[in-house]
Amino acid sequence: MRKKDILELKRRLKKDHCTFTKLCGCYVNGEKNIILKFRESFLNLDEDEYFKYLEIAKKVLSGTIGNNILVLNFPINEDYVNERQISLMQLKKSQLKDDALLDNFYNLIIDNYDFTGNFIILVFHDAYDVITKTTDNAKLDESEEVYEYVLCAICPVSLSEPGLRYFEEENKIKARIRD
């Protein structure tokens, strides 16, 4: 993934251009126990939640490659395909609809994420038509390729700032007002 590719994705993270199909999440407490798992159609979220989640997705892409942005390059040679690569590809192809794949992904993060306190794992799925451009950067009308990807954010949960919060009585993650 190049800087140009990241800029293309960032440009799409606007209200009129966003094509996220699904948002899945997992809220984890300080003892690394899963408190809540959820799956939402991104475009059906309440407006406040929609924009808060969109801001989180933008922050995922706001770093630099190799520093805050982790790009996982996998060998194309089938002899070198590993289990983690297969599970990530299956997660992408499932469009976040397979609970077992999501649970495995969440557990992998929980087991390896060194953090004391509550946190939320957010996984976004997106698929969009890649517009073909001519050599002079003019856009052609027809698309020949669909680009599909998942984007993951691991967010510490603080109870003192406005943002998203776990509402125990409703068992949902929703927008919360500044404490």
N, C-alpha and C positions, 0 to 999 in steps of 0.2 A: 504494500500500500504506500502510495506516494503522497506528498503534501497536497498535490492537485486533487487526488481522490478524496482526501479528508475535507478539503474545501468544498467539493461537490456535495458531499453528504451534509456538511454544515449549512449550505445554502438551502437544502431541502427541509431543514428543521424550522419551518415557519408555518403559521396557521394555514395558509393557502396551498402550501407545497408538501406538507407532511403526509406521508403515506404509511405510517406505522400501522400494521394490521392488528398486532396483539401487544399487550403489556402483561407480563407475569412478574410476580414478586414473592418474596419470602422474608418475613420479619423474624429476626433472630434476637433472643435476649442475651444478656451478659454471660450466661452459663452455656451459651451455644446451643440452646434449645429452640426449635422452630415453634413460633407462637402462631403464625398465620401464613397461609399461602393463598395467593389469589391469581386470577386470570381475567383480564378485561379486554374488550374490544376497544382499542385506543380511541377511535373516532367517536365512541359513544360515551366517553367520560364527561363529567360535569366540566364546565368551562374553567373553573378555578383549578381543578385537578389536572385537566388537560395541559394548561400552561405551566403548572408546577413540574409535572413530569417532563414536559418538553424542555424546560430550563435545565433539568438534570441531564437529559440526553445531550443537550448542547455542551454542558460542562465536560462530559465524557470526551468530547472531541476538541476541547479547547486547549489541550496540552500540545506537546511536541512529540513526534514519533521517537520512540526509544526512551523517552523520559516519563511522561504521564500516559502516553498512549502505547499500549502493548499490542503489537501486531504479531499474530501467530502465523508464521510461514511454515507450510507443510510441504514435504517433498511430493512431487507429482508422480514419481516412480512408485508403483504399487508394492514393490518389495519393501519399501520403507514406511508404509502406512502403519501408524500405531493406534492403540486403543483409544487414547484421548482424542486424536484427530477424528476417528470414526464417530465417537460419541458427539463431538461438536458438530460434525456434518449432519448427523441424524437429528440433532436438536434443531438445526437450521431448516432441514427438509420437513420436519414435523410441523413447522410453523407455530411452534410452542403449544401444540395440542396434546402431546404425549406426556402424561403425568410422571411416568417412570423415568423418562429422560430428564425431565426438569428436576425431579427429586435427586437423581444422581449428580446433576450439575450443581444444585444447591449444596448437597453434602460435600462435594469436592471443594467448594469454596469455603464452607464452614470449617472443614477439617484443616484447611491450609491458610486461612486468613487470620493473621495474628493481631487481634484487636480486643481490648477489654471494654465491654459495654455493648449496648444494643446497636444493631445495624440492620439495614434492609438491603436485599439483593434485588435489583430490578433488571429485567431482561426484556428488551424491545425486539420485535421482529418487523422487518420491512422488506418489501419487494417492489421494484419499480422498473419501468422501461427505460433503458439507456438510449438516449437520443443519439443517433449517428451524426457525426459532424464531418464536413468536407475538409480538405486540407487548409482552406482559408477560414476555418472555424464557423462556417455557416451551418445551421442546423437543417437536417433533412427531416421530413415529416414521419417517415417510417422508422420504427425501432426494430432492431434485429436481435436484441439481447435483453433479458430480464436480469437485473442485479438483485440478488437476495442476500440478506445478511442478518445477523443478530448483534445487538449492542448490549453490553452489560455494564451496570453501574453498581458499585458497592458503596453504600452511604451510611456513615455513622448517624445515629438518631439522637438528636439533642432536643430536650424538652423546652428550651428557653427561646428558640428562634422561630419565626413564622416559617411554615413549610408544610410538609406532609406529616401525619401523625397516625398512630394506631389507636382506633376507638374501640375499646374492649367491649362495650355494650352492644355495638353493631358488628363487631368482628370484621372491621374494614379499615383500610388505609384511606384517609381523606385529608383535605386541606385543613390546617389549623391556624388559628389566629395567634398572634404574638402573646406569650404568657405574661 
